[in-house]
């Protein structure tokens, strides 16, 4: 059986969907080729789980070409940082050469050429690049991860964001649900819609803060960006999140995309994980 290539397989603090996809497929006894950026302890754990580990840079042809050898299905994810379009272009070009038949790619709920943040607009461009390569791209347009809110709280004891009123509505999802859908699409033999919108829970920021057991406080966007730079240490992340929060504040009470989507249950076989389950550890993830 050809291996399934999973990028971002080491995981990360804000969702770590690549790691979750790799672990899910390995538990099912599937051959997994795990693409990681560093050969560290996380890579060693993947090897212990049975994965073939490839170390490299998704922006580099010399790294991606051997990783795609004999691969027909792949999971493509890239962190919120510079280089996503370079990585998507490399993956698309080499995927065509190597006969890739399905690539499941993470994207964002509002991906669109007129989207509210530069990174969301770049996601739309990446989608077009993968689509035009003819490699069976399926885009997972995911809502805000629960994990993003957890990082925003940190050790401050409050959820302080530039979201205006506590009644501002957020579309949310667990990273585990995005990964669950990704794994489900990778194993599916039937045709799959090229775009899957993914949201597991719609709630106000005030209710989200209450679920985490902390108060919500509105802060000025510039103040939040200054704090966020000390946490994320990446200008692309801070720019994206700052504009994302202020965009939600402007939308206020909701948007047509703010609805729980049935794709989660269809591909995971269970209802979406709720924020309360995420916080208490009571989910089936």
C-alpha positions in Angstrom: 0.0 0.0 0.0 1.5 3.4 -1.0 2.3 5.6 2.0 0.1 8.6 2.9 2.3 11.7 3.2 1.4 13.9 6.2 3.0 17.3 6.4 3.2 19.2 9.7 3.4 15.9 11.3 5.4 17.1 14.4 2.4 19.1 15.5 2.2 22.5 17.1 0.6 24.6 19.9 -2.4 25.8 17.9 -4.2 22.7 16.6 -1.3 20.4 15.5 -3.6 18.8 12.9 -0.7 17.2 11.0 0.4 15.3 14.1 -3.2 14.2 14.9 -3.8 13.0 11.3 -0.6 11.0 11.3 -1.4 9.4 14.6 -5.0 8.5 13.5 -3.8 6.9 10.3 -1.0 4.9 12.1 -3.6 3.6 14.6 -5.5 2.3 11.7 -2.5 0.4 10.4 -1.9 2.6 7.4 1.5 3.4 6.0 2.4 7.0 6.9 5.3 9.1 5.7 5.6 11.9 8.2 7.1 15.2 7.0 8.7 17.2 9.8 10.9 20.3 9.8 13.3 19.1 12.5 14.6 15.7 13.6 13.8 16.1 17.3 12.0 14.2 20.0 8.7 14.6 18.3 10.1 13.0 15.2 11.4 10.1 17.3 8.0 9.6 18.7 6.5 9.3 15.2 9.2 6.7 14.4 8.2 4.8 17.5 4.6 4.8 16.3 5.6 3.3 13.0 5.9 6.3 10.7 8.5 6.7 8.1 9.9 10.2 8.9 11.2 12.6 6.4 13.0 15.8 7.5 12.9 18.9 5.3 11.5 22.2 4.3 8.2 22.3 2.4 9.4 25.3 0.4 12.4 23.4 -1.0 12.1 21.2 -4.0 15.0 19.0 -2.9 13.0 18.2 0.3 9.6 17.6 -1.1 10.5 15.6 -4.2 11.7 12.5 -2.4 8.9 12.8 0.2 6.3 12.5 -2.6 8.0 9.4 -4.1 5.3 6.6 -4.6 2.7 8.8 -2.7 -0.9 9.0 -4.0 -2.6 10.8 -1.1 -1.3 13.6 1.1 -2.2 15.9 3.9 -0.9 19.5 3.4 -0.8 22.0 6.2 1.5 25.0 6.7 1.8 27.1 9.9 0.6 30.7 10.0 4.0 32.2 9.0 5.8 33.4 5.9 6.3 30.9 3.1 2.9 29.3 2.6 2.5 30.3 -1.0 6.0 29.0 -1.8 5.2 25.7 -0.1 1.9 25.4 -1.9 3.5 26.0 -5.3 6.3 23.5 -4.7 3.8 20.9 -3.5 1.5 21.5 -6.4 4.2 21.3 -9.1 5.8 18.2 -7.6 2.5 16.6 -6.8 1.6 16.7 -10.5 4.9 15.2 -11.5 4.6 12.4 -9.0 1.0 11.5 -9.8 -0.6 12.7 -6.6 -4.4 11.8 -6.7 -5.7 13.5 -3.6 -4.3 16.2 -1.4 -6.2 17.4 1.7 -5.2 20.9 2.5 -6.0 23.0 5.5 -7.4 26.5 4.8 -9.5 29.0 6.6 -13.2 29.5 6.9 -13.3 32.8 5.2 -10.7 32.1 2.5 -11.6 34.5 -0.4 -9.9 37.0 -2.6 -11.7 39.8 -0.6 -11.1 38.1 2.8 -10.5 40.3 5.9 -6.8 39.4 6.5 -3.8 39.1 4.1 -3.2 35.5 5.3 -6.8 34.5 4.5 -6.4 36.0 1.0 -3.1 34.0 0.6 -4.9 30.9 1.6 -7.3 31.5 -1.3 -4.4 31.9 -3.7 -2.9 28.6 -2.3 -6.2 26.9 -3.0 -6.1 28.0 -6.6 -2.6 26.8 -7.0 -3.4 23.3 -5.7 -6.7 23.2 -7.7 -4.9 24.1 -11.0 -2.4 21.3 -10.4 -5.0 18.7 -11.0 -4.0 16.6 -7.9 -7.5 16.1 -6.4 -7.3 19.0 -3.9 -9.8 19.1 -1.0 -9.7 22.2 1.0 -10.7 22.2 4.7 -11.8 25.7 5.4 -11.7 25.6 9.2 -13.1 28.0 11.8 -11.1 29.5 14.7 -9.4 26.7 16.7 -10.2 26.3 20.3 -6.5 26.1 20.7 -6.1 29.7 19.5 -8.2 30.9 22.5 -6.3 28.7 24.9 -3.0 30.3 23.8 -4.6 33.8 24.0 -5.5 33.1 27.6 -2.1 31.7 28.5 -1.2 32.3 32.1 -3.0 35.7 32.2 -6.2 34.5 33.8 -8.4 36.3 31.3 -9.4 36.2 27.6 -8.3 39.7 26.5 -8.9 40.2 22.8 -9.9 43.1 20.5 -13.3 41.6 19.9 -15.5 44.5 21.2 -18.6 43.3 23.0 -18.7 40.0 24.8 -21.7 39.3 22.5 -19.4 39.1 19.5 -20.0 35.8 17.8 -17.1 33.4 16.9 -17.1 30.3 14.7 -15.0 27.7 16.5 -13.6 24.2 16.1 -11.3 21.7 17.8 -8.1 20.9 16.0 -8.9 17.3 16.6 -12.1 17.7 14.5 -10.2 19.2 11.6 -7.7 16.4 11.8 -10.5 13.9 12.0 -12.1 15.2 8.9 -8.7 15.2 7.2 -8.0 11.6 8.0 -11.5 10.7 6.9 -11.1 12.3 3.5 -7.7 10.7 3.0 -9.2 7.2 3.6 -12.4 7.8 1.6 -12.7 6.1 -1.7 -15.6 8.1 -3.0 -15.5 11.5 -4.6 -15.3 14.4 -2.1 -16.4 18.0 -2.4 -13.4 20.2 -3.2 -14.3 22.6 -0.4 -15.4 21.5 3.1 -16.4 24.3 5.5 -15.7 23.2 9.1 -17.2 24.7 12.2 -18.0 22.7 15.3 -19.6 25.3 17.6 -20.8 28.9 17.3 -20.8 31.0 20.4 -20.1 34.5 21.8 -16.6 35.4 23.0 -18.2 36.0 26.4 -19.6 32.5 26.6 -16.2 31.1 25.4 -14.4 32.9 28.2 -16.9 31.6 30.7 -16.4 28.1 29.4 -12.6 28.5 30.0 -13.4 29.8 33.5 -11.9 33.2 32.9 -13.4 36.7 32.3 -13.4 38.3 28.9 -11.9 41.8 28.5 -11.9 43.9 25.3 -8.5 45.4 24.5 -7.3 47.8 21.8 -6.0 46.1 18.7 -2.6 47.8 19.0 -2.3 46.8 22.7 -3.1 43.2 21.8 -0.7 43.1 18.9 2.1 44.3 21.2 1.4 41.6 23.7 0.9 39.0 21.0 4.4 39.6 19.6 5.9 38.6 22.9 4.0 35.3 22.7 4.1 34.3 19.0 7.3 36.1 18.0 6.1 36.1 14.3 4.9 39.2 12.4 2.7 37.2 10.1 0.9 35.5 13.0 0.3 38.7 14.8 -0.9 40.6 11.7 -3.3 37.8 10.9 -4.8 37.3 14.3 -5.0 41.0 15.1 -7.0 41.6 11.9 -9.0 38.4 12.4 -10.2 39.5 15.8 -11.1 43.0 14.7 -12.9 41.5 11.7 -15.1 39.4 14.0 -15.7 42.5 16.1 -17.0 44.3 13.0 -19.2 41.4 12.0 -20.6 41.3 15.5 -23.6 39.0 15.7 -22.8 36.6 13.0 -22.3 35.7 9.4 -23.8 33.2 6.9 -20.7 31.0 7.3 -21.2 30.8 11.1 -23.0 27.5 11.4 -22.1 24.0 12.6 -21.2 21.9 9.6 -22.3 18.3 9.0 -18.9 17.4 7.4 -17.4 16.8 10.9 -19.9 14.0 11.8 -19.8 12.6 8.3 -16.1 12.0 8.3 -15.4 11.4 12.0 -18.5 9.3 12.8 -19.3 11.5 15.9 -20.7 14.9 16.7 -18.3 17.8 16.8 -16.3 18.3 20.0 -17.7 21.1 22.1 -15.6 23.8 23.7 -16.6 22.5 27.1 -15.4 19.0 26.2 -12.2 20.5 25.0 -11.7 22.4 28.2 -12.6 19.5 30.5 -10.8 16.8 28.5 -14.1 15.0 28.1 -14.2 14.7 24.3 -13.8 11.7 22.2 -10.7 13.2 20.5 
